[in-house]
Amino acid sequence: MGRYCMMSSPPIRPTAAAACMVCAMCIIGAIDIYVVRIAETMSVWQFLLVRLFLSAPLILIASACGLGTLRPVRLRGVAIRSCLIALGMFCYFGALAFMPIAMALAGLFTAPIFVLLITAFVLRQPIGPWRIVAVAVGFGGILVVLGPSAGSLGWVIAMPVMGGVLYASGVVATRALCEGESTLTLLSGIFVAQGVLSTVALTALALIQPDVGAGGISFLLQGWVWPLDGAWPYLLLQAVGSVIGVSLLNRAYQFGEASHVAVFEYSIMAFGPFFGWWLLGQQITVAQVAGIALIVLAGVIIALRSGRAASRV
């Protein structure tokens, strides 16, 4: 989901680009399934704040090694983009405490569909018949993935889809407001925005002291807890894995043409459910596989048609 980051353009290496993207999606798919384990100990707000503290040294080392600057060209644009994507990630990670990763990813990966809708209805730009078909196919895929279980989840089912809407808004903001920013600036901006928003949320929870209850809802309403007991291995896995995964993702878009590389990004729709089934025993039905295939098809159509449209400009 990071193909809209601004970065330098080394020589095109399509094989290396594909390999980097598939590796990135494999890592992200493997580490995100363990958010459900982190949710047993702390809230999503504390999780992302602790992840910021653990990831910051890695980002600073990367900057010191010459992999990019941390100073934004346009602070306001980076701040807006970072907050939108940070909020989208809150919705995605929060949903993982309630549902299998296959369903959460299906909601998050509606982002390209919402990018098209924002492009068409907010920016008033033509999107063409093929991408209109892709929107219909993608929404059909969402309904198939969610299936009858959507009713039992109630309002929670909207969380990953809202994550997709917010991520799509961040994508549009990246295009409009973040031209010339380094990938490290954009990466660190998201982590910092998550940290700031998490601090605000934790402060509010400390003042309000809501009735937390049990289950997934505690992942959203619980305040700061200490000690973290058995959560440390999963937190370290998230911190290191997310930095490596996003770095590989950004590298993939440096090596290859965006619309072609984006197709390989959808490999996470296979990796996430596979690791969820293999390592955590999360079940996935044939209908959900079919729905995921429709969402992937919609994303591939959007990526390829967007690439052709861009090449004509």
Salt bridges, closest charged atoms under 4 A:
GLU40 OE2 - ARG37 NH1 3.38
GLU257 OE1 - HIS260 ND1 3.82
GLU265 OE1 - ARG3 NH1 3.06
